[in-house]
Amino acid sequence: MGPGRRAIFGATAFLGSFLLFFAEPLAGKELLPLAGGSFMVWAVALAFFQTALLASYLAVHAVFGTRVTGFRAAAYLVAVGAGLLVWVPLEGLGSPGRSFAWWEWWALARLVGLPFLALGTGQLALQRWWQAGSDAPPGFIFAASNAGSLAGLLAFPLLVEPRWAAPAIWTGWHAGTATWAAGLVLCLAWPRSPRRGPEVPLPETGGGDGPSSGGKTADVPSPAGMADDVQPAGLVAATGLTPSSCQAAEGTLRPVVPGLPAGFEGLGDLAIGHPEGGPGSAGPAAPTFADHALPALAGAALLGATTNLMTMDVAAFPLLWVLPLAVYLVTWIRAFAETPPDLSFWDTRFPDLLTAGFALALIGQLGFTLEATVKFAGYLIILYYAGLICHTTARLRRPEDPAGLTRFYLALAVGGAAGSLFVAFGAPLLFGGLGEYPVALFLAAWAVAGPPPWRFESPDPFLGIRAAGLALLVFGLPALFNRGMPDTGAFLVTAAVGALFYLGHCLREAHRRGRNRAATAGLVALCLLGLDAYGTSGTVREVVRNFYGLYKIYDSDNTRFLQMGSTFHGHESLEAGRRGQPLYYYHPATPIGSFLGRRPPGWQRAGVVGLGAGIIAAYGQPGQIIDFFELDPDGLDLARRWFSYLASSPASVTVTIGDGRLSLRRAAPGTYDLLLLDAFSSDAIPIHLLTLEAIAEYRQALRPDGLLLFHVSNRHFDLRPLLAAAGGRLGLEVRQAENPDPEDPLVYPTRWVAMGTPAGLARHLADLPGWTAPATGTPGLEPWTDRFSSLWSIWASVQEFRIPTRPGRDRPFPPASKGGEPSQEVPASGTLGGSGLVPTGTATPAAP
């Protein structure tokens, strides 16, 4: 009877956690097309799921916090069954508009809200039931739950998503929830193991070398007060992982061992803090609720910020979501494992870790380009070790009195929710760029530093001097690097490396002196935030961040630039004679410029997915109609306020707010002669706009001899073979064109793909040179569908296709001097001194 009960409890815990974490990327992907593929979809989803898990914990604590009775258990099962039955489809949800975050919150609540709440209660309820009927510790429940969490998280993108369509996946998930509910009933109905006596010390449920139950007893048969030892399953991590806290041996209680684990002494004097701020004070003060919550808050904020950085410039898709989350969950498992991690090495090098994180942020803000794989590896390594240090610090602050354990774990849950909410709701309102990343690094430094900076007893007397020097370097760089120096790239590298070495010295000194570490990290974070807001080499006109992207309007070299994320999406000359003329990506010398600018034009009505600055409107002629489809209302406001293309176009121009694919579904069949897709945000790929189903829908809106045009310039991916495979699958002919080596400094390199019937290609491209059939496709490359897309299949190193940042500067090829503009060259390798850094001024532009 004992082994059978243990098996059913373990299997139910595993299945519940599997379904819980499986639902997160599943629901996120369901919303991506409706939200236009925004990189913020996952950040808001993390905040929703963390908050839902916190609510689950509070619900279980309210039901089983004092007693486990048959009536309460039956009422709980009824509530769980009712919650699992509620599932509202997303039809009729409407467009996100300007209320993106709340729109997604409501969509997730409709889609998985109540089932997710029900699943979130499962592990804690199982633990309570197990402890009410057995003397054996529930460590195996934690282990099964942790295994289920990671398995569910990774199974969706790696195993399930590539093989089954979304309706079949949802059906299987709901069937799994019904099986889990049956497991709950079986666990409650299973005969209990005989107890050894009327009073038994409750086992520690927190794990590791932390406190045991301290002799706390339970009454039989209803163990009142047991909640003090209950660990809030599913809530310690930002998305619900329970720390793996298996005991040394089943049925064995460890005594309380005060002090810190071996190898962690260096962090110990900072882990709890001192009432007067110094190790020589009378003794450590009891950690407050905020002391417990802050490490979890920092870890959750770093998770969300890291994911935003990874997805903004590549693509929002489940695999890039789950990689940081899996790393993050592992940090919780290790931090609360039976044997805590030995962090003596990283304790002494924590300043170096912070320096590396700030360096990555600085590289991006100064406009250098690192290979995506290098950036991803750096982000994930920093996330792992910083998260591990924060979460181990949280473990070390766990109270020895069992009566405080519930409050401790509640603080961790609240901290995790607060960190996710900060990234999802606070950061877009507070920062013009991705400022949440340096702020999260500062929070990590603060979380492990003990008392807050304003409680320092003896502040470093040289902190002010170092602060002034660091601020001068960081804020002075943008003022210096674009002032006509003979070798801008070499100066940038030298100055940036010098600043980072100086930063490392500051952090090391602060670490050596003890409690000034958080203050120094906070100063650096503020400097980076200032650099992000004002570091552009030009006059900043407006900075906007919302849930669709990051916008910056600035003037430089007598040109106005629209920058989204790290790439340019629009330009206009401020010279009187050139104002309103298409430049750079849409210059008449580019493939798209030569197509749109020929006379007669060959088309009457065009649809354009993606507005940017509205440059395509400059090619419009009287009597023509150009319909733009723009996802972001703020994007339309910026285009109208700072650029003249929409207002000055001779054509009839309309702009529809909403996702382009969904908007085109409402168009009458055969409406357009031309459909042009240019909807990239930064370098991120709008996957839902490039699937077989999407292209088939575009064909419905086109006339039989119409033409599809895709702008596919990208730093990380070569989309041409993918579109060639899609066109072949749909029976369409494909052509491609590029201008990789423009001599004119006003022209940017671009890549375009055209798709249509033989009649369509003959009508639109027959008299245009440069449009050729694509090379032989990649063997085994499958076109993307709504149910499956794999970015790894098109990952490409496109070092030979570097795109410059502004006329006459930092070009991949030596430009000819024109119009009195001096030409400047970069090393033939395309990098600076073989460092792997590519100088790009403020950003490396790709598809607007």
C-alpha positions in Angstrom: 0.0 0.0 0.0 2.8 2.4 0.8 4.7 2.1 -2.5 1.5 2.3 -4.5 0.4 5.5 -2.7 3.8 7.0 -3.3 3.7 6.1 -7.0 0.3 7.7 -7.6 1.3 10.8 -5.7 4.5 11.1 -7.6 2.9 10.5 -11.0 0.2 13.0 -10.3 2.7 15.6 -9.2 4.8 15.0 -12.4 1.8 15.2 -14.7 0.4 18.4 -13.1 3.8 20.2 -13.4 4.2 18.9 -16.9 0.9 20.3 -18.0 1.4 23.5 -16.1 4.7 24.4 -17.9 3.6 22.9 -21.2 0.7 25.4 -21.2 2.9 28.4 -21.0 4.6 28.3 -24.4 1.5 26.8 -25.9 -0.7 29.7 -24.8 2.0 32.2 -25.7 2.3 30.9 -29.3 -1.5 31.0 -29.6 -1.4 34.7 -29.0 1.5 35.6 -31.2 -0.4 36.1 -34.5 -3.1 38.1 -32.8 -0.4 40.3 -31.2 1.6 40.8 -34.4 4.5 38.6 -33.2 5.5 41.2 -30.5 8.6 40.3 -28.4 6.6 41.4 -25.3 4.1 38.6 -25.6 6.3 36.3 -23.5 7.1 39.0 -20.9 3.4 39.6 -20.2 2.7 35.9 -20.3 5.4 35.3 -17.6 3.8 38.0 -15.4 0.4 36.5 -15.9 1.5 32.9 -15.1 3.5 34.0 -12.0 0.6 36.0 -10.6 -1.8 33.1 -11.3 0.5 30.7 -9.4 0.7 33.1 -6.5 -3.1 33.1 -6.4 -3.1 29.3 -6.5 -0.8 29.2 -3.5 -3.0 31.6 -1.5 -6.1 29.6 -2.5 -4.6 26.3 -1.2 -3.3 27.9 1.9 -6.8 29.2 2.6 -8.4 25.8 2.1 -5.8 23.5 3.8 -3.8 26.0 5.8 -5.1 24.7 9.2 -6.7 21.4 8.7 -7.0 18.6 6.0 -10.6 17.3 6.3 -12.7 15.2 3.9 -15.1 18.0 3.4 -12.4 20.5 2.4 -10.8 18.0 0.1 -14.1 17.3 -1.6 -14.8 21.0 -2.0 -11.3 21.5 -3.4 -11.8 18.7 -6.0 -15.1 20.2 -7.1 -13.5 23.6 -7.6 -10.7 22.1 -9.5 -13.0 20.1 -11.8 -15.1 23.2 -12.5 -11.9 25.2 -13.3 -10.6 22.7 -15.7 -13.9 22.8 -17.7 -13.7 26.5 -18.4 -12.0 27.3 -21.7 -13.1 30.3 -23.8 -11.8 30.4 -27.4 -10.1 33.6 -28.6 -12.6 34.3 -31.4 -14.0 37.8 -31.2 -11.2 39.0 -28.9 -10.4 42.0 -31.1 -7.1 43.9 -31.8 -4.7 44.8 -29.0 -4.5 48.4 -30.0 -2.7 50.6 -27.4 -3.8 48.4 -24.4 -1.5 45.5 -25.4 -0.6 44.2 -21.9 -4.2 44.3 -20.6 -5.5 42.8 -23.8 -3.0 39.9 -23.5 -3.8 39.5 -19.8 -7.5 39.1 -20.6 -6.8 36.8 -23.5 -4.7 34.5 -21.3 -7.4 34.5 -18.6 -9.9 33.4 -21.2 -7.7 30.8 -22.8 -6.0 29.1 -19.8 -6.8 31.2 -16.7 -9.0 28.8 -14.6 -7.3 25.6 -15.8 -3.9 27.1 -15.0 -5.1 28.2 -11.5 -6.4 24.6 -10.9 -3.1 23.0 -12.0 -1.1 25.5 -9.9 -2.8 24.3 -6.7 -2.0 20.6 -7.4 1.5 20.1 -5.9 0.8 22.0 -2.7 -2.4 20.1 -2.2 -0.6 16.8 -2.8 2.0 17.7 -0.3 -0.6 18.6 2.3 -2.5 15.4 1.7 0.7 13.3 1.9 1.8 14.8 5.2 -1.7 14.3 6.6 -1.5 10.6 6.0 2.1 9.6 6.2 5.2 10.0 8.3 7.5 9.9 5.3 8.8 13.2 4.0 7.3 14.5 0.7 10.6 15.1 -1.0 9.8 12.7 -3.8 6.8 15.0 -4.7 9.2 17.9 -5.1 11.5 15.8 -7.3 8.7 14.6 -9.5 7.3 18.1 -9.8 10.7 19.5 -10.8 11.2 16.8 -13.4 7.7 17.4 -14.8 8.3 21.1 -15.0 11.4 20.9 -17.1 10.0 18.1 -19.2 6.8 20.0 -20.0 8.7 23.2 -20.8 11.1 21.5 -23.3 8.6 19.0 -24.7 6.5 21.7 -26.4 9.1 23.3 -28.7 11.3 20.2 -29.2 8.8 17.3 -29.6 5.2 18.4 -29.8 5.1 21.7 -31.8 6.9 20.3 -34.8 4.6 17.3 -35.1 1.0 18.3 -34.4 -1.3 21.2 -35.2 -2.5 23.5 -32.5 -6.1 22.0 -32.2 -4.7 18.6 -31.7 -2.2 19.9 -29.1 -5.0 21.6 -27.2 -7.1 18.5 -27.3 -4.2 16.5 -25.9 -3.6 19.1 -23.2 -7.2 19.1 -22.0 -7.2 15.3 -22.0 -4.1 15.5 -19.8 -5.8 17.8 -17.4 -8.7 15.3 -17.1 -6.2 12.5 -16.3 -4.5 14.7 -13.7 -7.8 15.5 -12.0 -8.5 11.7 -11.9 -5.1 11.3 -10.3 -6.0 13.9 -7.6 -9.2 11.9 -6.8 -7.2 8.7 -6.6 -4.6 10.3 -4.3 -7.3 11.5 -1.9 -9.1 8.1 -2.0 -6.0 6.0 -1.5 -5.8 4.5 1.9 -3.3 6.3 4.1 -0.2 4.7 5.6 -0.4 3.9 9.3 1.3 6.5 11.4 3.8 5.6 14.1 2.4 7.6 16.9 0.2 10.4 18.0 2.9 13.0 17.6 5.5 13.0 14.9 8.0 15.8 14.1 7.2 17.2 10.7 9.9 16.9 8.1 11.6 19.9 6.7 10.2 20.8 3.3 12.4 23.6 2.4 15.4 21.4 1.6 19.1 21.6 1.7 21.0 22.6 4.8 18.3 24.8 6.1 16.2 24.3 9.1 14.4 21.1 10.0 11.0 21.1 11.6 12.7 21.9 14.9 10.5 19.4 16.7 7.2 20.7 15.5 4.5 18.2 16.0 1.3 17.3 14.2 -1.9 16.1 15.7 -3.7 13.0 14.4 -5.7 12.7 12.3 -6.0 16.3 11.3 -2.6 18.0 11.6 -3.4 21.5 12.5 -0.7 24.1 11.9 1.1 22.0 9.4 1.0 24.9 7.0 4.0 26.4 8.7 6.2 23.8 7.2 4.5 23.8 3.8 6.6 24.9 0.9 4.5 26.7 -1.7 4.9 24.3 -4.5 5.0 25.8 -7.9 5.6 29.3 -6.7 9.2 29.8 -5.7 10.4 30.4 -9.2 9.1 33.1 -11.4 6.9 30.7 -13.2 6.3 28.2 -10.6 9.1 25.7 -10.0 9.4 24.1 -6.6 13.0 24.0 -5.4 14.2 20.4 -5.3 14.5 19.8 -1.7 14.7 16.1 -1.2 15.8 15.0 2.2 19.1 13.2 3.0 17.1 10.0 3.2 13.5 9.1 3.2 12.1 9.1 6.7 15.2 10.7 8.2 15.1 14.1 9.8 18.2 16.3 9.8 18.9 18.5 12.8 19.2 22.2 12.5 22.7 23.1 11.4 23.3 26.8 11.8 25.7 28.7 9.6 26.4 28.6 5.9 27.3 25.8 3.6 31.0 25.2 2.9 32.5 27.4 0.3 29.9 30.2 0.8 31.5 32.0 3.7 32.6 35.0 1.5 29.0 35.8 0.7 27.7 34.9 4.1 28.4 38.2 5.8 26.4 39.9 3.1 23.6 37.3 2.8 21.5 38.4 5.7 22.7 41.9 6.6 23.5 43.6 9.9 21.3 46.1 11.7 24.0 48.8 11.6 25.5 47.8 8.3 28.7 46.3 9.5 29.9 42.8 10.4 31.2 44.1 13.7 27.7 44.9 15.1 26.0 43.0 17.8 24.5 40.4 15.5 22.6 39.9 12.4 19.1 41.2 12.3 16.3 38.8 11.3 15.6 39.1 7.6 12.6 41.1 6.7 9.9 40.2 4.2 11.7 42.4 1.7 15.0 40.7 2.4 13.4 37.4 1.4 11.5 38.8 -1.6 14.4 40.8 -3.2 16.5 37.8 -4.5 13.4 36.3 -6.1 12.5 39.7 -7.6 15.9 40.2 -9.0 16.0 36.7 -10.5 12.6 37.0 -12.1 13.4 40.5 -13.5 16.7 39.2 -15.0 14.8 36.3 -16.6 12.3 38.6 -18.3 15.0 41.1 -19.3 17.2 38.4 -20.8 14.3 36.9 -22.8 13.4 40.4 -24.1 17.0 40.9 -25.3 17.1 37.6 -27.0 13.8 37.8 -28.8 13.7 41.5 -29.8 16.4 41.2 -32.5 15.7 37.6 -33.6 12.1 36.4 -33.3 9.5 35.7 -30.7 9.0 31.9 -30.8 8.7 29.2 -28.2 12.2 27.8 -28.3 13.8 31.2 -27.5 11.3 31.6 -24.7 11.9 28.3 -23.0 15.7 28.3 -23.1 16.1 31.2 -20.6 13.2 29.8 -18.5 14.8 26.4 -18.4 18.1 27.9 -17.3 16.3 29.9 -14.7 14.4 26.9 -13.3 17.6 25.0 -13.0 19.0 27.7 -10.8 16.1 27.2 -8.3 16.6 23.4 -8.4 20.3 23.8 -7.6 19.9 26.5 -5.0 17.5 24.4 -3.0 19.0 21.0 -3.6 20.0 18.7 -0.8 23.6 19.8 -1.1 23.7 23.6 -1.9 26.0 24.8 -4.6 29.6 25.9 -3.7 29.7 29.4 -5.0 33.0 30.5 -3.4 34.4 30.9 -6.9 31.6 33.1 -8.2 31.3 34.9 -4.9 34.7 36.5 -5.3 34.0 37.1 -9.0 30.5 38.4 -8.7 31.7 41.9 -9.8 33.2 40.3 -12.9 29.8 38.8 -13.7 28.1 42.1 -13.3 30.7 43.7 -15.5 30.1 41.2 -18.2 26.4 41.9 -18.0 26.9 45.6 -18.2 29.3 45.1 -21.0 26.7 43.3 -23.1 24.3 46.1 -22.4 26.9 48.7 -23.3 27.9 46.9 -26.6 24.3 47.0 -27.7 23.7 50.6 -26.8 26.9 51.8 -28.5 25.7 50.1 -31.7 28.2 47.2 -32.0 27.0 43.9 -33.4 27.9 40.6 -31.9 27.0 37.3 -33.4 23.6 36.1 -32.1 25.1 32.9 -30.8 27.7 34.8 -28.8 25.2 37.1 -27.4 22.8 34.3 -26.4 25.6 32.4 -24.7 26.6 35.4 -22.8 23.1 36.3 -21.7 22.3 32.7 -20.6 25.6 32.3 -18.7 25.0 35.5 -16.8 21.4 34.5 -16.1 22.5 31.2 -14.8 25.2 32.4 -12.4 23.5 35.6 -11.3 20.2 33.6 -10.7 22.1 30.9 -8.8 23.7 33.5 -6.5 20.4 35.3 -5.9 18.5 32.1 -5.2 21.1 30.6 -3.0 21.2 33.9 -1.1 17.4 33.5 -0.7 18.0 30.0 0.7 20.6 31.2 3.2 18.1 33.7 4.5 15.5 31.0 5.2 14.4 31.3 8.9 15.4 28.6 11.3 12.0 28.8 13.1 9.5 26.6 11.2 6.8 29.0 12.1 8.3 31.5 9.6 8.6 29.1 6.6 5.2 29.9 5.1 6.0 33.6 5.3 9.4 33.0 3.8 8.0 31.1 0.8 5.2 33.6 0.3 7.9 36.3 0.1 9.7 34.4 -2.6 6.5 34.0 -4.5 5.6 37.7 -4.2 9.1 38.7 -5.2 9.0 36.5 -8.3 5.6 38.0 -9.3 6.9 41.5 -8.7 9.9 40.9 -10.9 7.8 39.6 -13.8 5.3 42.5 -13.4 8.1 45.0 -13.5 9.4 43.7 -16.8 6.0 43.4 -18.3 4.3 46.6 -17.1 6.9 48.8 -15.5 9.7 48.7 -18.0 7.7 49.8 -21.1 6.5 52.8 -19.1 9.8 53.8 -17.5 12.4 53.2 -20.2 12.9 54.2 -23.8 15.1 51.1 -24.4 15.6 47.8 -22.8 16.5 49.4 -19.5 15.2 46.5 -17.5 18.4 44.6 -18.1 20.9 46.9 -16.3 18.2 47.5 -13.6 17.9 43.7 -13.1 21.7 43.4 -12.7 21.6 46.2 -10.1 18.8 44.4 -8.3 20.9 41.2 -8.3 23.8 43.1 -6.7 21.5 44.7 -4.2 19.8 41.3 -3.4 23.1 39.7 -2.3 24.7 42.8 -0.8 22.8 42.8 2.5 21.5 46.1 3.8 20.4 48.8 1.3 22.9 51.5 0.3 21.3 54.1 2.5 22.0 52.0 5.6 25.7 51.9 5.1 27.6 52.8 8.2 30.9 53.7 6.6 30.5 54.5 2.9 33.6 54.3 0.7 35.2 57.7 0.8 36.4 57.3 -2.8 33.0 56.2 -4.1 32.1 59.8 -5.2 35.4 60.2 -7.1 34.9 56.8 -8.9 31.3 57.7 -9.6 32.2 60.9 -11.2 34.9 59.2 -13.4 32.6 56.5 -14.4 29.7 58.8 -15.2 32.1 61.0 -17.3 33.3 58.0 -19.3 29.8 56.6 -19.9 28.0 59.8 -20.7 31.0 61.3 -22.5 31.3 58.4 -25.0 28.3 59.3 -27.1 29.5 63.0 -27.2 32.9 61.9 -28.4 32.6 59.0 -30.8 30.9 61.0 -33.6 33.0 64.1 -33.7 35.1 63.5 -36.8 37.8 61.5 -35.2 40.2 59.9 -37.8 39.5 56.3 -36.8 36.1 56.2 -35.2 35.9 52.4 -34.9 39.3 52.1 -33.2 38.5 54.9 -30.8 35.2 53.3 -29.9 36.7 49.9 -29.1 39.5 51.5 -27.1 37.2 53.8 -25.2 34.6 51.0 -24.5 37.3 48.5 -23.3 38.8 51.2 -21.1 35.4 52.0 -19.6 34.7 48.4 -19.0 38.1 47.8 -17.3 37.4 50.9 -15.2 33.9 49.6 -14.3 35.4 46.2 -13.3 37.9 48.0 -11.0 35.1 50.0 -9.4 33.0 46.9 -8.8 36.0 44.9 -7.5 36.9 47.7 -5.1 33.3 48.0 -3.9 33.2 44.2 -3.4 36.4 44.3 -1.5 35.0 47.0 0.8 31.9 45.0 1.4 28.6 46.7 1.2 29.2 49.3 -1.4 28.7 46.8 -4.2 25.1 47.5 -4.7 25.6 51.2 -4.8 28.3 50.9 -7.5 26.1 48.6 -9.6 23.2 51.0 -9.2 25.4 53.9 -10.4 26.4 51.9 -13.5 22.8 51.0 -14.2 21.8 54.7 -14.1 24.7 55.6 -16.4 23.6 52.9 -18.9 20.0 54.1 -18.7 21.2 57.6 -19.5 23.3 56.4 -22.4 20.3 54.5 -23.7 18.2 57.6 -23.7 20.7 60.1 -24.9 23.6 58.2 -26.4 22.7 58.5 -30.1 25.2 60.5 -32.1 22.7 63.1 -33.1 19.8 65.2 -31.9 17.2 63.0 -30.3 13.7 64.1 -31.2 11.6 61.5 -29.5 12.0 58.2 -27.8 9.0 55.8 -27.5 8.7 52.3 -26.0 5.6 50.3 -26.0 4.6 46.7 -26.1 5.3 46.5 -29.9 8.8 47.8 -30.0 11.4 50.5 -29.3 11.4 53.7 -31.3 13.9 56.5 -31.5 13.7 59.5 -33.8 16.9 61.5 -34.2 18.6 63.9 -36.6 22.2 63.3 -37.7 24.2 64.4 -40.8 21.2 66.4 -42.1 19.1 63.3 -42.1 16.2 62.2 -39.9 16.4 58.5 -38.7 13.7 56.2 -37.4 15.4 53.5 -35.3 13.4 50.5 -34.0 15.3 48.4 -31.6 18.8 48.1 -33.0 17.9 48.7 -36.7 16.8 51.5 -38.9 13.3 51.5 -40.3 13.1 54.9 -42.0 15.1 57.9 -43.2 14.4 61.3 -44.7 16.7 64.0 -45.8 16.3 67.3 -44.1 17.7 69.3 -47.0 15.1 71.3 -48.8 15.8 69.9 -52.2 15.8 66.2 -51.0 12.9 66.2 -48.5 10.4 63.6 -49.4 12.7 61.6 -51.6 13.2 57.9 -50.9 16.6 57.0 -49.5 18.8 54.1 -48.4 16.6 50.9 -48.4 14.1 52.5 -50.9 16.5 54.5 -53.0 15.8 54.2 -56.7 19.0 52.1 -57.1 17.7 49.3 -54.9 15.7 46.5 -56.3 12.5 47.8 -54.7 13.2 51.3 -55.8 13.8 50.4 -59.4 10.6 48.4 -59.4 8.4 51.0 -57.8 9.9 53.9 -59.6 9.6 52.8 -63.3 7.2 54.5 -65.6 4.5 53.6 -66.3 4.3 52.0 -62.9 2.5 48.7 -63.9 0.2 48.6 -60.8 -2.8 50.5 -59.6 -3.4 49.4 -56.0 -0.8 48.2 -53.5 -1.0 46.8 -50.0 2.0 47.3 -47.7 2.3 45.4 -44.5 4.5 47.5 -42.2 4.6 51.3 -42.2 8.0 52.4 -40.9 8.4 56.0 -42.0 6.0 55.5 -44.9 8.7 55.8 -47.6 6.9 53.7 -50.1 4.3 56.4 -50.3 6.9 58.6 -52.0 6.6 56.3 -55.1 2.9 56.8 -55.4 1.4 58.5 -58.5 -1.9 60.3 -58.9 -4.7 57.8 -59.3 -2.9 55.0 -57.4 -4.0 53.7 -54.1 -1.5 52.5 -51.4 -3.0 50.8 -48.3 -0.6 50.5 -45.4 -1.3 48.0 -42.6 0.5 48.9 -39.4 0.3 47.0 -36.1 1.3 49.8 -33.7 -0.7 53.0 -33.4 2.4 54.8 -32.0 4.2 53.9 -35.2 1.6 55.7 -37.2 1.8 58.8 -35.0 5.6 58.9 -35.3 5.5 58.6 -39.1 3.0 61.4 -39.4 4.7 63.7 -36.9 8.3 63.4 -38.0 8.3 62.4 -41.7 6.6 63.9 -44.7 6.1 60.8 -46.9 2.5 60.1 -46.0 1.3 63.7 -46.3 3.2 64.6 -49.5 2.4 61.4 -51.5 0.5 62.1 -54.8 -1.3 58.7 -54.3 -4.3 58.1 -52.2 -2.8 56.7 -49.0 -4.7 54.9 -46.2 -3.4 53.3 -43.0 -5.2 50.5 -41.2 -4.1 49.8 -37.6 -3.9 46.0 -36.9 -2.0 42.9 -37.8 -1.4 42.9 -41.5 -2.3 39.2 -42.0 -5.5 39.5 -40.1 -6.4 42.8 -41.8 -5.9 41.3 -45.3 -8.3 38.5 -44.5 -11.0 41.2 -44.7 -10.0 42.4 -48.1 -12.1 41.3 -51.1 -10.5 38.7 -53.3 -8.4 40.2 -56.1 -8.1 43.6 -54.5 -4.4 44.3 -55.0 -1.9 44.3 -57.9 0.9 44.3 -55.4 1.4 43.2 -51.8 4.7 44.2 -50.2 5.7 42.7 -46.8 8.2 44.8 -44.8 7.0 44.2 -41.2 10.2 43.4 -39.3 10.6 45.0 -35.9 14.4 45.5 -35.3 15.8 42.2 -36.7 13.0 40.1 -35.3 11.1 37.9 -37.9 7.3 38.0 -37.8 7.0 34.3 -38.3 3.2 34.2 -38.6 3.5 36.4 -41.7 5.8 34.0 -43.6 3.9 30.7 -43.2 2.3 28.7 -46.0 -1.1 29.6 -44.7 -0.2 33.3 -44.6 1.1 33.3 -48.2 -2.0 31.5 -49.4 -4.1 34.2 -47.7 -2.1 36.9 -49.4 -2.8 35.2 -52.8 -6.5 35.5 -52.1 -6.1 39.3 -51.8 -4.0 39.5 -55.0 -5.3 39.6 -58.6 -4.3 36.5 -60.6 -1.4 38.4 -62.2 -0.5 40.2 -58.9 2.9 40.1 -57.2 4.1 39.4 -53.7 7.3 41.2 -52.5 9.2 40.3 -49.3 11.9 42.4 -47.8 14.3 39.8 -46.3 17.5 41.7 -45.3 18.5 40.3 -42.0 21.7 40.0 -39.9 21.0 36.5 -38.6 18.9 34.6 -41.1 18.8 34.0 -44.8 15.1 33.8 -45.6 15.4 33.4 -49.3 15.6 29.5 -49.3 12.6 29.4 -47.0 10.4 31.5 -49.2 11.6 29.6 -52.3 10.5 26.4 -50.6 7.1 28.0 -49.7 6.6 29.3 -53.2 7.4 25.8 -54.7 4.9 24.2 -52.3 2.2 26.6 -53.4 2.9 26.3 -57.1 4.3 29.8 -57.4 7.4 31.0 -59.1 10.1 32.8 -57.1 12.6 35.5 -58.0 15.2 37.3 -55.9 17.3 40.4 -56.2 19.8 42.3 -54.1 22.3 45.2 -54.3 25.1 44.0 -52.0 27.7 46.5 -53.1 26.2 49.9 -53.6 28.7 52.6 -54.5 26.3 55.5 -53.7 26.6 56.4 -49.9 22.8 57.1 -50.0 22.0 53.5 -50.9 21.9 50.6 -48.4 22.3 46.9 -49.4 19.0 45.1 -49.4 17.6 41.7 -50.3 14.2 41.1 -51.8 12.1 38.1 -52.9 9.3 38.2 -55.4 6.6 35.5 -55.7 3.8 35.1 -58.1 2.3 33.2 -61.0 4.2 33.1 -64.3 1.8 35.7 -65.7 2.5 37.9 -62.6 6.2 37.7 -62.9 6.1 38.4 -66.6 3.8 41.4 -66.1 5.9 43.0 -63.3 9.5 41.9 -63.6 10.1 41.0 -67.3 11.8 44.3 -68.1 13.8 44.7 -64.8 17.3 43.3 -64.6 18.7 41.7 -61.5 15.7 39.5 -60.6 16.9 35.9 -60.8 15.7 32.5 -59.9 16.9 31.4 -56.5 19.7 28.9 -56.1 19.0 25.3 -55.4 17.2 25.1 -52.1 18.5 23.8 -48.9 18.1 20.0 -48.8 15.3 19.0 -46.5 14.2 22.6 -45.8 10.5 22.6 -45.1 8.5 25.8 -45.4 7.0 27.2 -42.2 3.4 26.6 -41.3 1.2 27.9 -38.6 1.9 24.9 -36.6 5.6 24.6 -37.1 8.5 27.0 -37.7 12.2 26.3 -37.1 14.6 29.2 -37.1 17.6 26.9 -36.8 17.0 25.7 -40.4 17.6 29.1 -41.8 20.3 30.4 -39.4 23.0 32.0 -41.5 26.1 33.9 -40.9 25.7 37.0 -43.1 28.9 38.8 -42.3 29.3 39.5 -46.0 26.0 41.4 -46.0 26.7 44.1 -43.5 24.4 47.0 -43.7 25.8 50.5 -42.9 24.2 52.8 -40.3 24.3 56.1 -42.2 25.6 57.6 -45.4 29.3 57.4 -46.0 30.2 55.8 -42.6 31.0 52.4 -41.4 30.3 50.8 -44.7 31.1 47.1 -45.6 32.7 48.3 -48.8 34.8 51.5 -49.5 32.3 54.0 -50.8 33.1 56.4 -53.6 33.2 60.0 -52.5 30.1 61.8 -53.7 28.8 65.2 -53.1 31.8 66.3 -51.2 31.3 63.6 -48.6 34.6 61.9 -47.5 34.7 58.2 -47.8 35.7 56.0 -44.9 36.8 52.5 -44.8 36.7 49.7 -42.3 39.1 46.7 -42.2 38.5 44.2 -45.0 37.5 41.6 -42.5 34.5 43.6 -41.5 35.6 43.6 -37.8 37.8 45.7 -35.7 41.2 44.0 -35.2 39.6 40.6 -35.3 37.7 41.3 -32.1 34.4 40.0 -33.5 32.8 43.5 -33.0 31.4 45.2 -36.1 31.3 49.0 -35.9 27.9 50.2 -36.7 27.7 53.6 -35.2 24.4 53.6 -33.3 22.9 50.5 -34.8 23.3 48.0 -37.6 20.2 48.4 -39.7 18.4 45.6 -41.4 15.0 45.3 -42.9 12.9 48.3 -41.8 
